[in-house]
Amino acid sequence: MKGMVKLLPFRVSLRRISSSSHSSPETSGTSTILPSTKSVVPMRLRFAPSPTGYLHIGGLRVALFNYLLARKTGGQFILRIDDTDKAREVTGSEERILEGLKWAGLTPDEGAGVGGPYAPYHQSRRLHIYRPFIDKLLAEGSAYPCFCTKERVERINKEGREKGISRTYDRFCASLSREEAEKKIQAAVPHVIRFKCPSDRVGYTDLVYGPSSSSPSTLGKGFDISGVNRRRAVKDEKKLVWLNKQHLGRKAQDEVEGLMELVQRSLEGLRTIYGKSSVWDWEEEERERWIGEVVRAVHGNLETLDELPPLVSYFFDCPNYEDATAKEMLHSISSLVHRRCLTIAIEYLMQKQVQAELIYEDASAIHSEIKQCLGEEFKKERKSFAIPLRHALTGRKSGAPLGEVMRLLGKEECLKRLRTVLHSLPSE
């Protein structure tokens, strides 16, 4: 997507769940729309995502509102997993939802992954609780069994779309007598239970727009997603990327937990792409520490974690000097300057006896001393000093600070790359 990303706005129904002595307050009683957000009555508010994929930003918004209102009223924020649609369920989705809430700091007081006094908190495991209420609704005529096949329902919806109207179920089975319905049930005809919505207008008080009323038959026609909230929830994609970059930057600066979290999330992708690198032969602790240093070295250029593997390629593999960018760098300064810069760098590394084991030493000293060595000989081309070194070590015009690159590659690898390019240069 380019430009602006419009996040679908919606009206958030804030409900207080009444409790009774016969069932949990998470499921029973009458749900009443709160007349005021200033109420001091403790509220139990639940977030009930379906495990069909990643946590959507719209779902996170609902969770945030409920979490904040629960906190404001001294109530509880509850997580219930709505996992009744097994056909659409995606393995691992529940774990990703929990991770998303944890990342946002929205820790449930009760619910899936947390537990609580009203477990289970998975919808599919609570059907035995709902059965008595379903029977009650059927007995009083507020619900009815529907025996329509999936194909018939899809045909009705298709006909509606072809006519350009919002078509819902036509309540065909609502006209069946109890005797007819019972015969089908006894014959084990597959069915679902549908609410029998009243045909007259339904009144309610919206927390944003105030008193309103609608007819069930016109709700679909009158619904306009752009009017659900007072303001459209619009996000600039560039702003979202910027926010993600700030988040990654903070993680990278947190050496205790944040940096290691980025390392763990990156290991699989890095191993897949750079599986032949010798770094995988190192001890696990040493390897993860080194990769953490690599991540921190490039985090300033990192907008999403998916960008990490290509950004750090030169840390795992020798640069491709036949690449167009590398060739452009090679020809941007004279061979004489290029050769002398590489020669001085090699002599410096040999003289200083920098060992591979010292790759964690401070990089700034290495960088400044190399600049000083090269600076006096080619003072007029001071800005060109970094080009030969960056070309030989990374093959990139930009990236991690040069001193960090040298520190993390170590003496032997730096010498290997510097000599490879030096030997490929034409003679003076």
Buried (B, 14 or more C-beta within 10 A) or exposed (E): EEEEBEBEBEEBEBBBBEBEEEBBBBBBBEEEEBEEEEBEEEBBBBBBBBBBBEBBBEBBBBBBBBBBBBBBBEBBBBBBBBBEEEEEBEEEBBEBBBEBBEEEEBBBBBBBBBEBEBBBBBBEEBEEBBEEEEEEBBEEEEBBBBBBEEEEBEEBBEEBEEEEEBBBBEBEBBEBEEEEBEEBEEEEEEBEEBEBEEEEEEEEEEBEEEEEEEEEEEEEEEEEEEEBBEEEBEEEEEEBEEEBBEEBBEBBEEEEEBBBEBBEEBBEEBBEBBEEBEBBEBEEEEBBBBBBBBBBBBBEEBBEBEBBBEBBBBBBEBBEBEEEBBEEBBEBBEEEBBBBBBBBBBEBBEEBEBEEEBBEEEBEEBBEEBBEBBEEEBEEBEEBBBBBBBBBBBBBBEBBBBBBBBBBBBBEBBBEBBBBBBEEBEEE
